[in-house]
Structure formats: C-alpha cells, structure tokens
Amino acid sequence: MIIALDDPHDPRLDDYALLKDQAARREREGDDYFIAEGYVSIDRVIDSGHQLRSVVVTPSRVDRLLAGRPEIAERDVPVYVLERAMLADTVGFDLHRGVVASADRRPVPSVADIAASDARRVAVLVGLNDAENVGVIARAARALRIDALLLDPTCTDAYSRRTIRVSMGEILHLPVGRALDWPGDLDILHAAGFESWSMTPAPDAVDLWSVDPGDLPDRLAVVVGAEGPGLDARTMAATTRRVRIPIDPDVDSLNVGHAAAITFAALGRDVER
C-alpha cells in the first residue's frame, strides 16, 4: 500500500487540502475524520484505537514510519509518498515534520452519554476558541486523571490538527462530548449526581485550597471559560459552586490551560496512588 504520487492535487489527497484554513477544515472534516501531524500524534491515533484512513509521508520518512508502526502495513492503510515540495502544495505550507495522517472520528458522545458513563471527573470548556489552549487542557486532563471533556456549542473543534498536536495526541484517548443546550445541559450532569464548579478569579468565590480532599464530591464537572471574558453569568449561575485559585493580587489571572491543570491536580489529591 505504499503509493508514490506526483500530483499534489491527486483526489486521493483530498483529506489534506487547506490544512491551515481552520474554517475550511471544519467544514471539510465535519464529524467524519481528523488530521494528525507528526510521528507522536500518529502513534496516539493508533494506540487510541482510531482507524487510520491514509498516511502521507515524504520519501526520507517512509522507513522510519513503517518500522515504528508496523500496524500501518498490517492493516493495509494507504501510504502516499510525495516529495516535500509537492506535500507543501497539497497542504498549503511547508510541513517540516514530513508525515501526516487522516483518521476516522468516533461518534460524538452526548452530555447524557458522559453522564451515564463511569466518569467521575469531567472538564467542561466554554467558549474556548484557541485550539492550542484546548490541546494544553486535554494533555493536562489525561495526565491528571480527568475522565472526559465536554465542550459547549461555541467551543472550537477538539479534533483540529493544532489541538491534537499540542495535546501530544492525548485528546484522542479521552471521550470528548459536545453540549447542544448550554448551560441547560448542566442539569443532565446534576441529575446524574455531578456537582459543578465554575472556575473564576472573583474574590468572593471559594478558595480552591480551602476544599479538603476528603470533602470533594464523588462526581464533579470543572467548568472553565475563555481567556479574557471567562465564564458568562448564566453559566456561573447554573453551576453548584464558584471556585477560585488564590493568586497574587497584582496578577490579573492565569492562562486557562495553567488554571485548568492546577485545578485538576488539586482534585487528584483524593486519588489513591
């Protein structure tokens, strides 16, 4: 299934066109497939059980790719080989990693699906439009034992190329659901026994360090908002508690990825090692 191509616009490469145009990519990919760039991300695709559709690679990277992941050949995944300049014409920029793959997306879980699962810790992202921040949060979530992600209707695509790359592919190992009615869908989580925390720098919010690990709820959804505006009033009113990370008063706020990681680590204090 190693196929040399000499036309950067060959129809077999349609999955890879316009990789830097986020809006075009979202429309093109829909909920059907996603793009993983680089060896690490492709490793995570395979290890997470997602089905590869094809791989595109420059000639000098073929041997390393197939030696490192023999599953690609064993599963008859098409491997399209293009010279570097042709690959740049296909994707729209110089893809210096020299290897990129397309894979099928899994069905998107609903809020009810997440609530009915055995997830105890869920991170809810509201209004995040920066793919890199979503990737950072996903990587921290995997490292710090968060069981699932839930995105509100305005949040950026969790399976964008940049999100997958920044998360080091860890987002592919997490259930990622999307709310359709926000913040109304919080009621589904609450009915399933979840508490919900709005993370906010507001001085009257509960200090995260004041929450004893033994008092943490059995099921908890941590809700974080976008850089700058943070969470809207309706979302904060719909959650069961507002919580803040105590920081130096001379500092306005933390990056949302850093704030999420600190919160996830604090929640992990009740997990037996």
C-alpha positions as YAML, in Angstrom:
chain: A
units: angstrom
residues:
- id: 1
  name: MET
  ca: [0.00, 0.00, 0.00]
- id: 2
  name: ILE
  ca: [3.00, 2.34, -0.46]
- id: 3
  name: ILE
  ca: [1.92, 4.55, -3.35]
- id: 4
  name: ALA
  ca: [4.15, 7.21, -4.91]
- id: 5
  name: LEU
  ca: [2.22, 10.23, -6.16]
- id: 6
  name: ASP
  ca: [3.45, 13.02, -8.42]
- id: 7
  name: ASP
  ca: [0.39, 15.28, -8.39]
- id: 8
  name: PRO
  ca: [-0.17, 17.36, -5.24]
- id: 9
  name: HIS
  ca: [-3.84, 17.69, -6.17]
- id: 10
  name: ASP
  ca: [-4.49, 13.98, -6.67]
- id: 11
  name: PRO
  ca: [-8.04, 13.23, -5.39]
- id: 12
  name: ARG
  ca: [-6.58, 10.66, -3.01]
- id: 13
  name: LEU
  ca: [-5.05, 13.60, -1.13]
- id: 14
  name: ASP
  ca: [-8.30, 15.50, -0.66]
- id: 15
  name: ASP
  ca: [-8.27, 14.85, 3.11]
- id: 16
  name: TYR
  ca: [-5.13, 17.00, 3.39]
- id: 17
  name: ALA
  ca: [-6.00, 20.17, 1.45]
- id: 18
  name: LEU
  ca: [-6.00, 23.62, 3.09]
- id: 19
  name: LEU
  ca: [-4.67, 22.43, 6.44]
- id: 20
  name: LYS
  ca: [-4.05, 25.97, 7.74]
- id: 21
  name: ASP
  ca: [-7.57, 27.24, 6.98]
- id: 22
  name: GLN
  ca: [-9.41, 26.34, 10.18]
- id: 23
  name: ALA
  ca: [-12.88, 27.27, 8.94]
- id: 24
  name: ALA
  ca: [-12.42, 25.34, 5.69]
- id: 25
  name: ARG
  ca: [-11.05, 22.36, 7.58]
- id: 26
  name: ARG
  ca: [-14.01, 22.26, 9.98]
- id: 27
  name: GLU
  ca: [-16.44, 22.26, 7.07]
- id: 28
  name: ARG
  ca: [-14.42, 19.69, 5.14]
- id: 29
  name: GLU
  ca: [-13.85, 17.30, 8.03]
- id: 30
  name: GLY
  ca: [-17.23, 17.63, 9.75]
- id: 31
  name: ASP
  ca: [-17.60, 14.77, 12.20]
- id: 32
  name: ASP
  ca: [-16.14, 12.30, 9.71]
- id: 33
  name: TYR
  ca: [-12.37, 12.46, 10.07]
- id: 34
  name: PHE
  ca: [-9.44, 14.41, 11.52]
- id: 35
  name: ILE
  ca: [-5.79, 15.09, 10.75]
- id: 36
  name: ALA
  ca: [-2.83, 14.04, 12.91]
- id: 37
  name: GLU
  ca: [0.56, 15.61, 12.20]
- id: 38
  name: GLY
  ca: [3.90, 14.07, 13.18]
- id: 39
  name: TYR
  ca: [5.06, 10.71, 14.49]
- id: 40
  name: VAL
  ca: [3.85, 11.22, 18.07]
- id: 41
  name: SER
  ca: [0.33, 12.16, 17.06]
- id: 42
  name: ILE
  ca: [0.11, 9.23, 14.66]
- id: 43
  name: ASP
  ca: [1.29, 6.92, 17.43]
- id: 44
  name: ARG
  ca: [-1.56, 8.20, 19.60]
- id: 45
  name: VAL
  ca: [-4.07, 7.66, 16.79]
- id: 46
  name: ILE
  ca: [-3.09, 4.01, 16.57]
- id: 47
  name: ASP
  ca: [-2.80, 3.46, 20.32]
- id: 48
  name: SER
  ca: [-6.20, 5.05, 20.96]
- id: 49
  name: GLY
  ca: [-7.93, 2.69, 18.55]
- id: 50
  name: HIS
  ca: [-8.96, 5.28, 15.96]
- id: 51
  name: GLN
  ca: [-8.98, 3.94, 12.41]
- id: 52
  name: LEU
  ca: [-6.43, 5.42, 10.02]
- id: 53
  name: ARG
  ca: [-7.74, 6.36, 6.58]
- id: 54
  name: SER
  ca: [-4.37, 7.12, 5.00]
- id: 55
  name: VAL
  ca: [-0.90, 8.49, 5.69]
- id: 56
  name: VAL
  ca: [1.12, 10.97, 3.61]
- id: 57
  name: VAL
  ca: [4.88, 10.97, 4.00]
- id: 58
  name: THR
  ca: [7.99, 12.30, 2.29]
- id: 59
  name: PRO
  ca: [10.40, 9.69, 0.84]
- id: 60
  name: SER
  ca: [13.01, 10.03, 3.60]
- id: 61
  name: ARG
  ca: [10.43, 9.26, 6.32]
- id: 62
  name: VAL
  ca: [8.89, 6.09, 4.92]
- id: 63
  name: ASP
  ca: [11.25, 3.59, 6.56]
- id: 64
  name: ARG
  ca: [11.04, 5.19, 9.99]
- id: 65
  name: LEU
  ca: [7.25, 5.38, 9.81]
- id: 66
  name: LEU
  ca: [6.73, 1.74, 8.90]
- id: 67
  name: ALA
  ca: [9.47, 0.41, 11.18]
- id: 68
  name: GLY
  ca: [7.98, 2.26, 14.15]
- id: 69
  name: ARG
  ca: [4.36, 1.37, 13.44]
- id: 70
  name: PRO
  ca: [4.14, -1.94, 11.54]
- id: 71
  name: GLU
  ca: [0.36, -1.82, 12.13]
- id: 72
  name: ILE
  ca: [0.12, 0.61, 9.22]
- id: 73
  name: ALA
  ca: [1.29, -2.04, 6.75]
- id: 74
  name: GLU
  ca: [-0.51, -4.87, 8.54]
- id: 75
  name: ARG
  ca: [-3.84, -3.02, 8.22]
- id: 76
  name: ASP
  ca: [-3.29, -2.09, 4.56]
- id: 77
  name: VAL
  ca: [-3.51, 1.62, 5.28]
- id: 78
  name: PRO
  ca: [-2.62, 3.55, 2.11]
- id: 79
  name: VAL
  ca: [0.72, 5.35, 2.48]
- id: 80
  name: TYR
  ca: [1.05, 8.11, -0.10]
- id: 81
  name: VAL
  ca: [4.63, 9.23, -0.76]
- id: 82
  name: LEU
  ca: [5.24, 12.77, -2.03]
- id: 83
  name: GLU
  ca: [8.32, 14.88, -2.41]
- id: 84
  name: ARG
  ca: [8.46, 17.66, 0.21]
- id: 85
  name: ALA
  ca: [7.65, 20.46, -2.24]
- id: 86
  name: MET
  ca: [4.61, 18.56, -3.52]
- id: 87
  name: LEU
  ca: [3.43, 17.91, 0.03]
- id: 88
  name: ALA
  ca: [3.65, 21.65, 0.70]
- id: 89
  name: ASP
  ca: [1.48, 22.26, -2.37]
- id: 90
  name: THR
  ca: [-1.06, 19.76, -1.08]
- id: 91
  name: VAL
  ca: [-1.42, 21.06, 2.48]
- id: 92
  name: GLY
  ca: [-0.73, 24.74, 1.79]
- id: 93
  name: PHE
  ca: [2.53, 25.21, 3.72]
- id: 94
  name: ASP
  ca: [5.90, 23.56, 4.35]
- id: 95
  name: LEU
  ca: [5.04, 20.60, 6.57]
- id: 96
  name: HIS
  ca: [8.52, 20.16, 8.03]
- id: 97
  name: ARG
  ca: [7.58, 17.07, 10.05]
- id: 98
  name: GLY
  ca: [7.15, 15.27, 6.75]
- id: 99
  name: VAL
  ca: [4.42, 12.92, 7.91]
- id: 100
  name: VAL
  ca: [0.69, 13.44, 8.37]
- id: 101
  name: ALA
  ca: [-2.28, 11.09, 8.66]
- id: 102
  name: SER
  ca: [-6.04, 11.12, 8.28]
- id: 103
  name: ALA
  ca: [-8.23, 9.08, 10.64]
- id: 104
  name: ASP
  ca: [-11.92, 8.45, 11.19]
- id: 105
  name: ARG
  ca: [-13.62, 10.28, 14.03]
- id: 106
  name: ARG
  ca: [-15.63, 8.36, 16.55]
- id: 107
  name: PRO
  ca: [-19.28, 9.27, 17.20]
- id: 108
  name: VAL
  ca: [-19.50, 12.37, 19.42]
- id: 109
  name: PRO
  ca: [-20.86, 11.48, 22.89]
- id: 110
  name: SER
  ca: [-23.80, 13.49, 24.14]
- id: 111
  name: VAL
  ca: [-23.94, 15.04, 27.59]
- id: 112
  name: ALA
  ca: [-26.25, 12.19, 28.57]
- id: 113
  name: ASP
  ca: [-23.66, 9.68, 27.35]
- id: 114
  name: ILE
  ca: [-20.98, 11.28, 29.51]
- id: 115
  name: ALA
  ca: [-23.35, 11.42, 32.48]
- id: 116
  name: ALA
  ca: [-24.28, 7.74, 32.09]
- id: 117
  name: SER
  ca: [-20.65, 6.62, 31.87]
- id: 118
  name: ASP
  ca: [-18.41, 5.81, 34.83]
- id: 119
  name: ALA
  ca: [-16.65, 9.19, 34.56]
- id: 120
  name: ARG
  ca: [-16.07, 10.87, 37.94]
- id: 121
  name: ARG
  ca: [-14.16, 13.94, 36.79]
- id: 122
  name: VAL
  ca: [-15.21, 15.92, 33.72]
- id: 123
  name: ALA
  ca: [-13.68, 19.11, 32.35]
- id: 124
  name: VAL
  ca: [-16.18, 21.43, 30.67]
- id: 125
  name: LEU
  ca: [-14.81, 24.02, 28.23]
- id: 126
  name: VAL
  ca: [-16.96, 27.05, 27.47]
- id: 127
  name: GLY
  ca: [-16.23, 29.46, 24.63]
- id: 128
  name: LEU
  ca: [-12.63, 28.42, 24.07]
- id: 129
  name: ASN
  ca: [-11.68, 29.34, 20.51]
- id: 130
  name: ASP
  ca: [-7.94, 28.79, 20.77]
- id: 131
  name: ALA
  ca: [-7.02, 25.30, 19.60]
- id: 132
  name: GLU
  ca: [-3.74, 25.39, 21.49]
- id: 133
  name: ASN
  ca: [-5.45, 26.11, 24.81]
- id: 134
  name: VAL
  ca: [-7.80, 23.19, 24.22]
- id: 135
  name: GLY
  ca: [-4.81, 20.99, 23.44]
- id: 136
  name: VAL
  ca: [-2.98, 22.07, 26.61]
- id: 137
  name: ILE
  ca: [-6.06, 21.34, 28.72]
- id: 138
  name: ALA
  ca: [-6.55, 17.93, 27.10]
- id: 139
  name: ARG
  ca: [-2.93, 16.96, 27.79]
- id: 140
  name: ALA
  ca: [-3.24, 18.03, 31.42]
- id: 141
  name: ALA
  ca: [-6.57, 16.23, 31.72]
- id: 142
  name: ARG
  ca: [-5.03, 12.94, 30.60]
- id: 143
  name: ALA
  ca: [-2.04, 13.37, 32.89]
- id: 144
  name: LEU
  ca: [-4.11, 14.34, 35.94]
- id: 145
  name: ARG
  ca: [-6.87, 11.74, 35.73]
- id: 146
  name: ILE
  ca: [-9.74, 13.69, 34.22]
- id: 147
  name: ASP
  ca: [-12.10, 11.15, 32.66]
- id: 148
  name: ALA
  ca: [-13.79, 13.14, 29.88]
- id: 149
  name: LEU
  ca: [-14.07, 16.53, 28.20]
- id: 150
  name: LEU
  ca: [-17.30, 18.31, 27.42]
- id: 151
  name: LEU
  ca: [-17.44, 21.27, 25.02]
- id: 152
  name: ASP
  ca: [-20.15, 23.90, 24.87]
- id: 153
  name: PRO
  ca: [-21.64, 24.77, 21.43]
- id: 154
  name: THR
  ca: [-19.25, 27.71, 20.91]
- id: 155
  name: CYS
  ca: [-16.02, 25.89, 21.74]
- id: 156
  name: THR
  ca: [-13.52, 25.19, 18.97]
- id: 157
  name: ASP
  ca: [-13.18, 21.74, 17.41]
- id: 158
  name: ALA
  ca: [-11.41, 19.36, 19.79]
- id: 159
  name: TYR
  ca: [-10.06, 17.33, 16.86]
- id: 160
  name: SER
  ca: [-8.39, 20.14, 14.95]
- id: 161
  name: ARG
  ca: [-4.85, 19.44, 13.78]
- id: 162
  name: ARG
  ca: [-3.38, 22.01, 16.17]
- id: 163
  name: THR
  ca: [-5.32, 20.70, 19.15]
- id: 164
  name: ILE
  ca: [-4.16, 17.15, 18.53]
- id: 165
  name: ARG
  ca: [-0.56, 18.25, 18.04]
- id: 166
  name: VAL
  ca: [-0.44, 20.45, 21.16]
- id: 167
  name: SER
  ca: [-2.09, 17.75, 23.27]
- id: 168
  name: MET
  ca: [0.59, 15.33, 22.03]
- id: 169
  name: GLY
  ca: [-2.32, 13.24, 20.79]
- id: 170
  name: GLU
  ca: [-3.63, 12.68, 24.33]
- id: 171
  name: ILE
  ca: [-7.02, 14.13, 23.44]
- id: 172
  name: LEU
  ca: [-7.59, 11.03, 21.30]
- id: 173
  name: HIS
  ca: [-7.66, 8.92, 24.47]
- id: 174
  name: LEU
  ca: [-10.43, 10.99, 26.09]
- id: 175
  name: PRO
  ca: [-14.18, 10.88, 25.47]
- id: 176
  name: VAL
  ca: [-15.00, 14.33, 24.08]
- id: 177
  name: GLY
  ca: [-18.68, 15.24, 24.14]
- id: 178
  name: ARG
  ca: [-20.44, 18.36, 22.96]
- id: 179
  name: ALA
  ca: [-23.34, 20.12, 24.67]
- id: 180
  name: LEU
  ca: [-26.19, 21.31, 22.48]
- id: 181
  name: ASP
  ca: [-28.14, 23.34, 25.05]
- id: 182
  name: TRP
  ca: [-25.86, 25.44, 27.20]
- id: 183
  name: PRO
  ca: [-25.93, 25.95, 30.12]
- id: 184
  name: GLY
  ca: [-29.13, 23.92, 30.29]
- id: 185
  name: ASP
  ca: [-27.25, 20.67, 29.72]
- id: 186
  name: LEU
  ca: [-25.66, 21.09, 33.14]
- id: 187
  name: ASP
  ca: [-28.97, 19.84, 34.51]
- id: 188
  name: ILE
  ca: [-28.24, 16.45, 32.91]
- id: 189
  name: LEU
  ca: [-24.95, 16.24, 34.80]
- id: 190
  name: HIS
  ca: [-26.56, 17.38, 38.05]
- id: 191
  name: ALA
  ca: [-29.32, 14.77, 37.71]
- id: 192
  name: ALA
  ca: [-26.60, 12.11, 37.37]
- id: 193
  name: GLY
  ca: [-25.02, 13.13, 40.66]
- id: 194
  name: PHE
  ca: [-22.41, 15.62, 39.45]
- id: 195
  name: GLU
  ca: [-21.55, 18.80, 41.23]
- id: 196
  name: SER
  ca: [-20.25, 21.59, 39.02]
- id: 197
  name: TRP
  ca: [-17.62, 24.22, 39.71]
- id: 198
  name: SER
  ca: [-17.30, 27.48, 37.80]
- id: 199
  name: MET
  ca: [-13.64, 28.47, 37.87]
- id: 200
  name: THR
  ca: [-13.38, 32.24, 38.30]
- id: 201
  name: PRO
  ca: [-10.89, 34.75, 39.76]
- id: 202
  name: ALA
  ca: [-13.74, 36.52, 41.59]
- id: 203
  name: PRO
  ca: [-12.60, 37.31, 45.16]
- id: 204
  name: ASP
  ca: [-15.86, 36.06, 46.69]
- id: 205
  name: ALA
  ca: [-15.51, 32.58, 45.15]
- id: 206
  name: VAL
  ca: [-14.48, 29.60, 47.28]
- id: 207
  name: ASP
  ca: [-10.71, 29.27, 47.68]
- id: 208
  name: LEU
  ca: [-9.61, 26.03, 45.98]
- id: 209
  name: TRP
  ca: [-7.09, 25.31, 48.73]
- id: 210
  name: SER
  ca: [-9.80, 25.54, 51.39]
- id: 211
  name: VAL
  ca: [-11.57, 22.48, 49.97]
- id: 212
  name: ASP
  ca: [-10.46, 19.43, 51.92]
- id: 213
  name: PRO
  ca: [-9.64, 16.43, 49.68]
- id: 214
  name: GLY
  ca: [-11.98, 14.32, 51.78]
- id: 215
  name: ASP
  ca: [-14.84, 16.69, 51.01]
- id: 216
  name: LEU
  ca: [-14.50, 16.57, 47.25]
- id: 217
  name: PRO
  ca: [-17.69, 15.34, 45.55]
- id: 218
  name: ASP
  ca: [-17.72, 11.85, 44.11]
- id: 219
  name: ARG
  ca: [-18.62, 13.24, 40.68]
- id: 220
  name: LEU
  ca: [-17.51, 16.70, 39.63]
- id: 221
  name: ALA
  ca: [-17.58, 18.81, 36.48]
- id: 222
  name: VAL
  ca: [-14.98, 21.60, 36.37]
- id: 223
  name: VAL
  ca: [-16.15, 24.43, 34.10]
- id: 224
  name: VAL
  ca: [-13.58, 26.81, 32.59]
- id: 225
  name: GLY
  ca: [-14.05, 29.76, 30.24]
- id: 226
  name: ALA
  ca: [-12.08, 31.51, 27.53]
- id: 227
  name: GLU
  ca: [-9.15, 33.83, 28.12]
- id: 228
  name: GLY
  ca: [-10.30, 37.37, 28.81]
- id: 229
  name: PRO
  ca: [-14.08, 37.12, 29.22]
- id: 230
  name: GLY
  ca: [-14.04, 33.99, 31.37]
- id: 231
  name: LEU
  ca: [-17.37, 32.37, 32.13]
- id: 232
  name: ASP
  ca: [-20.62, 34.19, 31.44]
- id: 233
  name: ALA
  ca: [-23.08, 34.96, 34.21]
- id: 234
  name: ARG
  ca: [-25.63, 32.36, 33.06]
- id: 235
  name: THR
  ca: [-23.07, 29.57, 33.23]
- id: 236
  name: MET
  ca: [-21.85, 30.59, 36.68]
- id: 237
  name: ALA
  ca: [-25.43, 30.82, 37.94]
- id: 238
  name: ALA
  ca: [-26.16, 27.32, 36.64]
- id: 239
  name: THR
  ca: [-23.22, 25.65, 38.42]
- id: 240
  name: THR
  ca: [-23.36, 24.50, 42.01]
- id: 241
  name: ARG
  ca: [-20.27, 26.39, 43.21]
- id: 242
  name: ARG
  ca: [-17.87, 29.13, 42.13]
- id: 243
  name: VAL
  ca: [-14.23, 28.35, 42.90]
- id: 244
  name: ARG
  ca: [-11.05, 30.40, 42.56]
- id: 245
  name: ILE
  ca: [-7.33, 29.66, 42.56]
- id: 246
  name: PRO
  ca: [-5.69, 32.08, 45.01]
- id: 247
  name: ILE
  ca: [-3.03, 34.10, 43.18]
- id: 248
  name: ASP
  ca: [-1.03, 37.25, 43.85]
- id: 249
  name: PRO
  ca: [-3.45, 40.21, 43.75]
- id: 250
  name: ASP
  ca: [-1.06, 42.10, 41.48]
- id: 251
  name: VAL
  ca: [-1.63, 39.45, 38.76]
- id: 252
  name: ASP
  ca: [-4.88, 39.66, 36.83]
- id: 253
  name: SER
  ca: [-5.35, 35.98, 36.03]
- id: 254
  name: LEU
  ca: [-3.78, 32.72, 34.87]
- id: 255
  name: ASN
  ca: [-3.73, 31.25, 31.40]
- id: 256
  name: VAL
  ca: [-6.77, 28.97, 31.13]
- id: 257
  name: GLY
  ca: [-4.59, 25.94, 30.44]
- id: 258
  name: HIS
  ca: [-2.50, 26.59, 33.54]
- id: 259
  name: ALA
  ca: [-5.58, 27.23, 35.66]
- id: 260
  name: ALA
  ca: [-7.18, 24.01, 34.47]
- id: 261
  name: ALA
  ca: [-4.05, 21.97, 35.21]
- id: 262
  name: ILE
  ca: [-3.76, 23.40, 38.73]
- id: 263
  name: THR
  ca: [-7.40, 22.57, 39.39]
- id: 264
  name: PHE
  ca: [-7.07, 19.04, 38.01]
- id: 265
  name: ALA
  ca: [-4.03, 18.43, 40.21]
- id: 266
  name: ALA
  ca: [-5.92, 19.66, 43.27]
- id: 267
  name: LEU
  ca: [-8.77, 17.28, 42.50]
- id: 268
  name: GLY
  ca: [-6.30, 14.42, 42.23]
- id: 269
  name: ARG
  ca: [-5.47, 14.69, 45.90]
- id: 270
  name: ASP
  ca: [-8.33, 12.30, 46.70]
- id: 271
  name: VAL
  ca: [-6.99, 9.61, 44.32]
- id: 272
  name: GLU
  ca: [-5.10, 6.73, 45.89]
- id: 273
  name: ARG
  ca: [-1.63, 6.39, 44.40]
...
